[in-house]
C-alpha cells in the first residue's frame, strides 16, 4: 500500500459548495422563529408558534416575571387489513417556550388567544413600568 501525502485542498471546508449542500439538509439546519416578544407603551406582547395544536391543548403560565407557553398534541392512525396485519402510527407534536419578560407585568390581566397556529399573549405593564412624560421647566 502506497502512502499519499495529505492535501488539505482535497477535503471539503466550510466554504465549499459540497459542504454547504450537506448543511442544507432540512433535518439538520431547519430553523423557525418560534418566539417573538415586543412592547407597546402599555403592554408586553409575546407570540409563540404552535402549528397544528388545538387551542384547548395550549397552556400559558406566568410566574413572577417568567412566561411559559407549552402545547402538545397526539394523533393516532390505525389501519387494519384483511390479513392479520395492523398498521398503527402515532404522531406527537409538542412545543415549550419559557422566557423572562422584559418588564414587570400584571399577570392577572393577561389575555391569550390562538390564531392560525400562533399563541398571542398580551400582558399589561404595571403602572411603575409605563412610560411617563416629565415636564421640563425653564430656570430663570
C-alpha positions as a printed Julia matrix, in Angstrom:
140×3 Matrix{Float64}:
   0.0     0.0    0.0
   1.42    3.37  -1.01
   1.39    6.38   1.27
  -0.23    9.52  -0.11
   0.67   12.99   1.11
  -2.29   14.77   2.74
  -3.57   17.65   0.66
  -5.94   19.98   2.55
  -7.45   21.24  -0.7
  -8.98   17.81  -1.32
 -11.1    17.86   1.84
 -14.35   19.87   1.98
 -14.22   23.04   4.0
 -16.94   25.26   5.41
 -16.78   27.43   2.3
 -17.0    24.7   -0.34
 -20.22   24.1   -2.24
 -20.15   20.39  -1.32
 -20.12   21.17   2.39
 -22.93   23.74   2.01
 -25.15   21.13   0.36
 -24.72   18.9    3.42
 -25.77   21.77   5.71
 -28.89   22.37   3.59
 -30.45   19.13   4.79
 -33.78   20.07   6.41
 -33.33   17.81   9.45
 -30.02   19.47  10.34
 -30.4    23.12   9.53
 -34.12   23.89   9.57
 -34.9    26.67  11.97
 -38.06   28.54  12.67
 -38.7    31.64  14.61
 -40.59   30.19  17.49
 -40.99   33.15  19.84
 -41.42   36.89  19.29
 -41.56   39.42  22.13
 -42.34   43.08  21.65
 -43.63   46.01  23.69
 -46.12   48.78  23.21
 -46.48   51.75  25.55
 -48.86   49.88  27.86
 -48.25   46.17  27.37
 -45.83   43.35  26.58
 -46.86   41.04  23.73
 -45.49   37.52  23.24
 -46.22   35.44  20.14
 -45.3    31.74  20.13
 -45.72   29.38  17.2
 -47.65   26.18  17.91
 -48.73   24.92  14.46
 -51.19   22.06  14.38
 -52.08   22.28  18.08
 -55.72   22.95  19.05
 -56.27   25.85  21.45
 -57.51   23.58  24.27
 -54.1    21.85  24.3
 -52.15   25.11  24.84
 -51.07   26.12  28.37
 -49.84   29.6   29.27
 -48.48   30.45  32.73
 -46.82   33.49  34.23
 -44.86   33.05  37.44
 -43.14   36.17  38.7
 -41.71   37.66  35.54
 -41.32   34.34  33.66
 -43.75   33.37  30.9
 -44.15   29.72  29.86
 -46.09   28.5   26.84
 -46.44   24.76  26.35
 -48.53   22.77  23.93
 -48.77   19.12  22.99
 -51.0    17.06  20.77
 -51.09   13.39  19.84
 -52.83   11.75  16.87
 -53.1     8.02  16.33
 -53.83    6.44  12.98
 -54.7     2.75  12.8
 -55.32    0.69   9.71
 -56.45   -2.93   9.75
 -56.1    -5.06   6.66
 -57.9    -8.28   5.69
 -54.99  -10.37   6.84
 -53.67  -10.16  10.39
 -51.54   -7.14   9.59
 -52.17   -3.99  11.59
 -50.58   -0.64  10.92
 -50.54    1.9   13.72
 -48.81    5.27  13.66
 -48.75    7.84  16.41
 -47.74   11.42  15.7
 -46.79   13.59  18.64
 -46.23   17.31  18.43
 -45.11   19.43  21.36
 -43.72   22.89  21.97
 -42.34   24.52  25.12
 -41.22   28.13  25.36
 -40.01   29.79  28.55
 -38.76   33.37  28.67
 -38.13   36.22  31.05
 -40.37   39.16  30.28
 -38.57   42.46  29.63
 -40.74   44.47  32.06
 -42.78   43.91  35.2
 -46.31   42.96  34.17
 -49.73   42.5   35.72
 -50.29   38.77  35.18
 -53.88   38.91  36.49
 -54.92   40.88  33.39
 -53.11   38.76  30.79
 -55.03   37.6   27.72
 -54.03   34.67  25.46
 -55.53   33.73  22.11
 -54.63   31.22  19.38
 -54.93   32.24  15.72
 -53.53   30.29  12.76
 -51.09   28.29  14.88
 -49.76   31.29  16.83
 -50.43   31.91  20.51
 -50.58   35.65  21.22
 -50.25   36.6   24.89
 -50.92   40.25  25.76
 -49.91   41.33  29.26
 -50.36   44.87  30.58
 -47.34   46.54  32.16
 -47.52   47.57  35.8
 -48.07   51.28  36.43
 -44.43   51.67  37.54
 -43.21   50.35  34.17
 -45.38   52.53  31.94
 -43.56   55.48  30.38
 -44.32   58.88  31.91
 -43.93   62.31  30.43
 -41.93   64.66  32.62
 -42.46   68.38  32.23
 -39.31   70.39  31.77
 -39.24   73.8   33.47
 -37.14   76.74  32.44
 -34.91   78.12  35.19
 -34.51   81.9   35.21
